[in-house]
Amino acid sequence: MANQGAKKRREENLKHMAKLLRLIIACNVIYVLIRMLFFHSTFTWKHWLGLLITSAVYAFPYFELSKMAKPAYDDKGELIDGGFDMTTGGFCGYLHDVIYITSFVQLTSIISGKFWYTYLVIPAFGAYKLYDVAKGFMSQGSEGGVEDDKSRKKREKLEKKASRQKFVKTRNR
């Protein structure tokens, strides 16, 4: 019964990665079949370029996720760790989002080329997250600003109140 959690995580990761691979292959096959069979007269070099771009965008997050999901074994070949939990957020969640956005863009670009603008969501979200990080490093208050009399008195009163000793009432039994 040792390492049951690691074994379960390894199995879940294998199933999850297989599901992602099926999604990627299905989206590529649907794109190629519909674009080439039904819209073959409008299939140009731009569509080949789009297929190459989406395939490259699929590749990076998929390989990163497969590295994260890879289980760890000791020297004897026994399972130590089942890999990273794919259901968590953070970087793993962002990689999943890139795969899902890419599949959406690829499938909807069959209908119209304007759906390629949906890809702008990815760098826009990255810029938003970087702004949040940068905002944390910037000063929040007006530390060097001029303080009026009323706010100075209020601040001094609060500081005086905070510096007083606090007594806690306890009940004797």
Stockholm file with secondary structure:
# STOCKHOLM 1.0

chainA/1-173         MANQGAKKRREENLKHMAKLLRLIIACNVIYVLIRMLFFHSTFTWKHWLGLLITSAVYAFPYFELSKMAKPAYDDKGELIDGGFDMTTGGFCGYLHDVIYITSFVQLTSIISGKFWYTYLVIPAFGAYKLYDVAKGFMSQGSEGGVEDDKSRKKREKLEKKASRQKFVKTRNR
#=GR chainA/1-173 SS CTTHHHHHHHHHHHHHHHHHHHHHHHHHHHHHHIIIIISGGGCCHHHHHHHHHHHHHHHHHHHHHHHHHCCEECTTSCEEECCCCTTCCTHHHHHHHHHHHHHHHHHHTTTCGGGGGGGGHHHHHHHHHHHHHHHHHSCCSCTTSCCCHHHHHHHHHHHHHHHSCCCCCCCCC
#=GC SS_cons         CTTHHHHHHHHHHHHHHHHHHHHHHHHHHHHHHIIIIISGGGCCHHHHHHHHHHHHHHHHHHHHHHHHHCCEECTTSCEEECCCCTTCCTHHHHHHHHHHHHHHHHHHTTTCGGGGGGGGHHHHHHHHHHHHHHHHHSCCSCTTSCCCHHHHHHHHHHHHHHHSCCCCCCCCC
//
